[in-house]
């Protein structure tokens, strides 16, 4: 198979953008990622966007940005969409359908005062809505139920979950663009107000405006760009739901997408030098680490505790940009920032205080939707070509 | 003390599930069962999500146990949202009522009751059995 390469990445520096339109943010991140790659608008022949793109998705935003793609993909799996887009872009490139694929995402929920405990929007066509929204489900209490069940089955504690936030905050202090740069302690997390038991306020990610973009391309194009060659070596995707009334709140679709990505890449979890793990909530990280095989099911609490996710301190550096918990969660969708920080690490462009030495193999894991009802999972493994 | 029940709104319902809400109005919880593979599922569908067989309404016992729950804080009226595993073997998203939040436990036996919604329906929720 012809491998695909990440030639350009860009994370919008703003976390509050009340005066920018969402379309404008899409264009700004597109410009940033193309500049990072050393490519121009006319080079783009593939375009990928998801539900955050206003209007008629790619029709509106490609037109706004000024691209004329011959291949488009609008796979919508919530926050995991953009990692699915990397996978689909790699497939399209391998099939010869495009050579320079642009992925953009943007939104401004912070300006629009939308957060995790805001009731989910009505969608009259969703078959599940009357059986779920009626009861007041929202992001926070749906993920909280996953945490409650994991605690019940495996004895996981709020202190262990808090360590995930502590690690994110230790990293975020070095990120000048991070929304929350103050390091916090386990006690701080436990002392923060309860949002939905057992999740505290500091177990929840930030709500931020902004966005990000990626440029995925062929080896031939990437080789001409004088940037480190970051190759996509394995991808996996899966979705999971209530399964007709048989939901398992302790197991995510990462248990399916992860092994598929590892198999394609020909590597094991223990080979990974850096991991971006979607962190809408602390529990999201713990569940995915288990399901990806970094530790056994039920052992996530011990795996994340005592600073084990802190770069240079623990056994696995996770979310060295500060993640969604401290840095950025644009449009309430964190998938693209997961790919961006993985590429920074592989290029050696992460902040020196969090850079993993000799980082040549990284993983980006995304979750979208709601682990408490139905969700998408995408796993991408990247390698720096020497 | 037992907290008041935060109000619920069902919103638009599809014709294929109208019977569910009608029987709730009469104090009876129902499940959709497959006439081909003989398995129940929830939320209700016209075609079985396990085999795409035809389905029919059957009365449910109305008993089950709490699988997971969370208390929603930072809202004017706190409430408990949860999954109940019904005795028929399927999981149902619902609300837990009728007990102080700190007395609710995963694994606890519960039974259905029906409370009025703001839009004129009766909604199945669960209280300690």
Interface residues (C-beta under 8 A of the other chain):
Chain A: X117 X122 X124 X127 X128 X129 X130 X131 X132 X133 X134 X135 X136 X137 X138 X140 X141 X144 X145 X146 X148 X149 X152 X193 X194 X195 X196 X197 X198 X199 X242 X243 X244 X245 X246 X247 X249 X373
Chain B: X6 X8 X9 X10 X11 X12 X13 X14 X17 X21 X39 X40 X41 X42 X43 X45 X48 X49 X50 X67 X68 X69 X70 X71 X72 X73 X74 X75 X79 X81 X82 X83 X89 X90 X91 X92 X93 X94 X95 X101 X106 X107 X117 X123 X125
